[in-house]
């Protein structure tokens, strides 16, 4: 019997277990520093009648150490190695479970470990055929950041940082959060594995870092994520270009003057995430209103006077909508209606009208003389009135006028000037005409006398040239 017991010792590393003793365990395990690991293990041993009433004790020892100092055991009377106490934990052996859990693994835990079972005097055995070799490597595992739902601006949210392979409930790990989105939070919130904060639009696109530090080894690992914050449209703006200018001008006025005939390019820009659906409406958008453009671009070629009015850009978003409007005022240079003149009673009355945007200024000129609205004498009177784009002006002249005078009506606004004139024959008011009749009659009488003289002279000349004048009668001889 003795030689049979000595034979396994001679085999060294290839020793087989004694009959009835079996151990099932992974023989090589690699783990990163600072993490935790659970090594499944099962064992069996021959149970004799003498040991069935004894308490079952299990041990894990570092290979080469004496059995007086275990790294893990369920025997409270056996001392444990100080560096593994509280970190190396054994499972309950009642179900033949020898699994080993190791927390906060250190580089010094690298080595080979053997399992031993004791139950009474008949069962005291160290399994040497299968050993657990633990290899501890540098920590390269990065933490995970869990976001339960999409980040929405103005809505409180929770982010959870965890390190895969770390033990739940372990106290040798410290968390910290770093990022522009959380600079205003207090120290306690920034050093918890669960971060609660309320994202803002300006937090979109910024980085957030979770750092995990092992206090025992001072090893730190971290992960950085890019924040994708959903936020409703804000800073809605309209850019405008016209007159063949490609550069956009940001519109800051709600009323925009545009010269008739010009083409206008409008660009609506919205700051939102995800991008809002942009559309243009003529007037204010209402339910079931059909947009005139389903993009942020609105082209208005060769604008006419009837196309002015209000244009609205709407940004629709799942978190809300926003509108911005502008009003186009089509401006154009004056065009004239008139002038026209007529004699009424004793004076000359003239009228002139013009349409323009903005409404034009009307002026009268008699030759080179500007007829002001409030003259220094009562020789003429100018009146003006305006209604919308129309301006009307009337002129009354009561004094005598020079022969063949030219009367001008001028219309002017910031976009141009137009003028028209009328040439009138001389005429005088009735009071002045009464004193002129004798002169007229004298001129007529003189003209008639001249005609009579010419007629008498002509007849006499014909008589002498054709008839030879009166014939003398010669006396006949007796």
Phi, psi and omega in degrees: 000322181296314178301325180294326179286330181280340184298317178298329179293330180285340182281344177065233186295341182260026181296140175260153180288156176293160182301131179094347180255122178221145181226128176245109182206149174289130190273340178226123180230129176250139181211148180276149182300136178091348180269183178238158181213148175237118182256109178295143182204143175221152182215164174215156181208156179284126182261120179257164182294334182281339184252357184294334181268354182275157179283142182267127178239141177232153184217149165240128180240152170284134183300127181102341177279159176285163181280008180274347183221101181268160174272337178200139178197158173261004178270106183292346181272353180261136179287152177248153175295137187296322184286346180250354183296127181084350179251325177265116186236136180261152174278169179289120185282358184300332180257026181059040181254118180246021182301144183239127175250132182236126179259150172044061186297139180249161177299328181289350178282353178300132180159188181246139184233146180239155183251142180226143179236141178223133174207103183066200181275337185275337181242101174213093193220137175251123181282119185245351181285317179244124180239156177261117176256122182253125179243119181257124182248174179295146180285114175240352180294130178262150180290159175257142176244119183258125175246115186293319183217165180302144178285127180238133180301131179085356181250121178301142182216162181240137173239135182244128178253130179218152179249110179304135180092351177274157183276136175291129181089358178293143184253006183264015182238135177241135180254149173208147180245138181225131178166158181296334183286343186237015183294336183272355182281156181283170186298321183295318180291329182280353181237041175235151179291339178251119181256126176246122179205166180248109182291154179238163179304322182289349178279347180295132179085000178270165181263144175230128186242133171253123178252136177240124183238129175274116187292330183287315183259353182060021177278134183238139173226154185209161174222139180243132177241159177260122185282126176251094186261125174279132176211150183289164181303138175213163180054047178289125183227160177236128174257148185223139172219143179201178183057040177061024176263123184279334181289135180276140175248127180288125182277124178244352177254144181279340179248117184245117175280137179224132183288134182303136180094347178278156176260142185236135178243118180247135179233120179262131183234131180235139175260106180203165177215124353294169184304139180282159174275116184261143177205156181246142177230147171269117190092206179262137179292134177229175181299131178068014176285132181274125180289153176273349174206135181258017174233182178279001183252134176230120178256128177236094182277137175045071184294135176250170185300325182283354183264005179285164180142199186264135176233134186235132172259129180243132176250110181262134185213154182294340179258003180143166181236160179215144179239152171216138186231156170218156179244130178264130174246111182281120181252153182201157180287167184289151163228144192259148170237103185115192008275161174226143184228154177204152176271129177225129183055244185252002189229167177262128180243129181232150177224152181208139180228153180211144176242135179195165175224113001291165184306139186278167172258127181258138178223152176247142174229131174254101190068241177258003185267125177280126178269107182287163181291331180235088184289160178281345176230175184263024182285339178208165180216131180242130176233144180226151175211152181228145175211106183065229180279356185264142171230130181242142180219143177231149182230133176237125178246127183245352182261168178297145184248149178289159181293133176053053178277157180245126181250127183246141170245126183241135176240135185214138165219187187293346184258358177159175181226142175222142180222154176215152184226162177224137180252119184249146174286161180291142176206153184234153178292152187304326183297322179284334183286334180297322180284354184260347184299315179304319179297320181295317181295320178299317180296322180292317180297315179300321180295320180293319179297321179297319179296319179296320179297314180297323180293316179297318181295321182291318181294321179297317180297320178296322183296313185285330182280329183262325184261351178076009176085188181287140182267136177272141181262120179279141177288146179270145180290154177290000000 
